[in-house]
Amino acid sequence: MIPTFTELFKQLGLANDGKSIAAFLQSHRPLNASTRLEDAAFWTPGQSHFLKEQLANDADWAELVDQLNLALR
């Protein structure tokens, strides 16, 4: 199963309906180009760890994490 963007937000413990996702992106962009996604100040330590782990392991979530990164730039 390939996870969806709404499932990524759910996994991160965030509201995952379309309106909430759009509001999250709007309120946190643009993310500074020198800031790695997982190091952004708005993540909890658990969220940051999850993002780092998914990218490091090139896990199923990694593509969606990359999409989130792009959406916040």
N, C-alpha and C positions, 0 to 999 in steps of 0.2 A: 504494500500500500504506500502510495506517495502522499505525504501530508499536504494540506492546503494552507494558504496564508492565514485563514481564520483559525485553523488548528494550531498554528504557530503561536498566535496571540493567546489562545486558550492555554497552551503549554507554558507560556510565560506568565500566566496568571492575570492576564489583561482581558478587558472586555473585548469580545471578538465578533461583534456584529459590524456590518459595513460602516455605519455611522461612527461608531466608537473607534474603529481602525483609522478612518479618515481624520477624525479629531486628534488622535494620537500623533499621526504623521504630521499634521498641520502644526501642532503645538511643539514638536521637537525638531523641526527642520528650519533652516538647513543645519545639519551637523557639521561642525568644523572639519575641514578636509584632513587636518592632522590628527584627528581623534579617531581611534579605531572604534568600530561599532560597539564592541563588547566593553569598552572602557568609558562609554558615555556616562555622564553623571546621573542620568535619569533612571538607570537600572538599579535594581536591588542587587546585593551580592549574589544571590541565588540565580537571578536572571543573567547576570554577567557570566557566571560560571557555566550556565547552560549554553550560552552563545559561544563561549570560548571552546567548550568541549565539542560542540557540534562541528565547528569549523576545523578544529584540530584533527578530528577523526573522519572528516569528510563524510559525516553521517547523512542519513536520509533528510534531515532537517537543513543541512548545509546550503542547499540551493535556495531554500526559502529565506535563510538568514542572509544570504547574499542579496536577495531581492529586497529584503527589509533595509539592508545597508544602502542600496541604491535609492530606495524610496525616501530615505532620510537625507540624502545629499541634495 
